[in-house]
Amino acid sequence: MLFMGIPVTILIVDDESPICQGIKSSIDWRTNTFTYAGCAYNGKSALALILEIKPDIVITDIRMPDMTGLELMQETRKRGINSEFIAISAYKDFSYVKEAMKYGAKDYLLKPFSAEELNATLIRIASDFRKRTQTNEKILRRIQSMQKKTFLRTLL
């Protein structure tokens, strides 16, 4: 698969420990070059982790005590963190889907979802992330090269 060399960090957020562990065990970490960033059991601890480690993808439950997944997405965006979000929920209510998309969720999976569905979603989002990362790195190299040339011209 293209862009597989770029690791993608994934944080899992759900107030139910068995769900977190189930999601963790369902992800094909090695094949897809995914890195486990941890598991948070509420939105507040997830926000602290996001601010600290800046994961590439956050899988978050919508309804949790203290801070919902929707509030977590909103707070993350307010702080300028560009993590990609996958919202998960047992609720089919379209208003949750709509609000999750408003805060930039890349997908909304209904519980229970299969390992295949989760991995396909992660692969798609990670592929987009890797393409953007590679493009950004090329742009940065070009800018650095231009800065060096400008600096050398100034010296001469």
N, C-alpha and C positions, 0 to 999 in steps of 0.2 A: 504494500500500500504506500502511496505517495506521502511524504512528510512524516514518516513514522519515527524519524530520529529525534524529533522534538518532543520531550516528555510533557505530559499534561497532568497537572495536579487536580485532584478531585476531593472536595470536602462533602461529607454526608451530614445532613441535619434532620433529625426526627426525634420527637420526644419519647418514642418507644425504642428502647435498646434493642429488642429483637428485630425490629424493622431495620435499624441501622446495620446490625450485623448481617441480616439477610441481604441487604443491598450490597454491602461490602463483599460478601461471598459470591454474589451473582456477577460481579464485574470481572471481565477478562483483563486483568491488570497487565500481565506480561506481554501478551500478544499485541496489545494496543498501545504499549508504552505509556500506560497510565501510572501515576504515582498517588498513593493514598496519603491524603493530607490530614486525615483524622475524622472524628465523628463528634458532633455537638448535639446535645440533647434539648436545647432550647435556643431561641433566636438570639438572646443576649450573649450567651457564650459563643454562638456561631459568629456574631458580629465581631467580637473580640478576636477570634481566630482569623476571620477574613482580613481584618485590619493588620494583623501580625504577619500572616503568611501569604496573603493575596492569591488564593487558589484560582486556577484557570476556570474550573467548573464547580458550581455548588448545586448539589441535589438537595432540595429543601421541601419539607412537608409544609403545607399551607396553614393548617390549624395546630398551633402549639401554645402552651401557656407562656406568660411573660412577654413574648414578642412573636407575632405570627410570621410565617414565611413571607407574606406580602410586605409586612413592616420591615423585615430583614432586607428584602430586595430594595425597598425604598431607601432605607438608611445607608445601605451599601452604595447606592447610586449617589446619594447626597454627599458622600465622602470621596467621590471620584474613583471608586474602585470599579474596574470593568470586568469583573468575573462574569462568566456566563451562568445562567440559572436554568435548572430544570425543576419545575414545580411538580410536586407529587401530592395526591390527595385521594381520599375515598369519596369525596364530594363531587358530584357531577354538575353542580350548580355553575351555569355559564358565567355568572358574575365573577366567580373566582378566576376562571380562565381569562376573562377580559382584563381583570385587574393585574393578574400575573403578567400578561403580555404588555400591559401599560408600563410595567417596570422592567421590561426587557427579557422576560423569560423566553428561552428558545423553544421550550416544549412544556407540555402539561400531561403528565402520565397519571392515569387513574389506577389506584390500588384495587385489587392486586394486579400487578403487571408482571410480565414474564422477564426472565433474564435476557432472552433474545430481544425483546422490545427495548429494554433498558440499554443493552450494549449497542444496538443499532442507533439509538438516539445519541449515546455518548460518542460513537464513532463519527456520526454526522457532524456533531457540534465540535468535536476535537479536530476534525479535518478542516472545518472553516477557521477555527482558531489557529491551526498550524499554518494555513495559507496566509492569514493576516500577519502572523508572526514573521514568517519568511519574507513577506513583502516589506514589512516595517524594518527588518534587518537590512535588506537591500537599500532601502531609502536612507537609513542611518549611515551605511557605508559610503554611499554617494555623497552625502552631506559632509562626512568626515574627510573624504577625498577632496572635495571642493574647498573645505576650510584649509587643508594642508597646502593646496595650490595657491590659494589666496595669501596665506602666510608666507610662502616662498616668494611670491611676486612682491610682497611688501618688503621682504628682506633684500631683494635684489634692487 
